[in-house]
């Protein structure tokens, strides 16, 4: 695995990819919001957990009430 990582990240750049830029504006435009969401949920996960709590509790109640019948429905 280390050999593969060395070849991919530290090896010579393939000539057909040498003219390709690293990151352009469109990619940064998409990366920044995703990075912010990842950081916020990593530091403060209870924000998303609080949003999901009611639906997860409802799902648990339905499964507990109906048991295996829910698991068999395709």
C-alpha positions, -999 to 999 in steps of 0.1 A, spaced: 0 0 0 29 24 8 43 17 -27 10 26 -43 7 58 -22 43 68 -32 36 62 -69 3 82 -68 13 112 -47 51 114 -50 59 99 -84 65 117 -116 35 135 -132 21 118 -162 27 140 -193 -10 138 -203 -20 154 -170 8 179 -167 -12 208 -183 -42 203 -161 -45 230 -133 -48 219 -97 -80 237 -87 -101 263 -105 -128 287 -92 -157 264 -98 -141 237 -77 -133 261 -48 -169 274 -50 -181 238 -44 -155 229 -19 -159 258 5 -195 251 15 -189 214 18 -159 220 40 -178 244 62 -207 219 67 -182 191 75 -164 214 101 -197 225 117 -211 190 120 -177 178 133 -176 204 160 -213 207 168 -230 174 157 -260 179 181 -274 204 156 -281 177 131 -289 151 157 -316 174 172 -332 177 137 -333 139 132 -345 130 167 -382 132 161 -382 112 128 -358 85 143 -381 82 174 -411 78 151 -393 51 131 -384 32 163 -420 33 175 -433 20 142 -408 -9 142 -414 -17 179 -452 -17 173 -452 -38 141 -421 -58 147 -411 -82 119 -440 -72 96 -422 -39 88 -389 -57 81 -406 -80 55 -422 -53 34 -400 -48 3 
